[in-house]
């Protein structure tokens, strides 16, 4: 497991920044992306899936705790499309809930 932090070079793009970032992540050899919420665009989900980058959605704010849980197999990365399908929108309250986030 390698941990790396870097600035998003596409942050100022009006459109396509997520898909551009997926390309960079793929070239860096990323195979699992830890996020606090699912990406806001289905296009990003499909780009992640196309590049073989899985997702781990978590409410955990400590990367050390996420890594401990991941290394102990308490949590695992899942295919991006599976993560998308596991989320349910509550259209009345605007919340997004999932059975998969820890």
Secondary structure as UniProt FT lines:
FT   TURN            9..12
FT   HELIX           17..27
FT   TURN            28..29
FT   STRAND          32..35
FT   HELIX           42..51
FT   STRAND          54..57
FT   HELIX           63..71
FT   TURN            72..73
FT   HELIX           80..86
FT   STRAND          87..90
FT   TURN            91..94
FT   STRAND          95..98
//
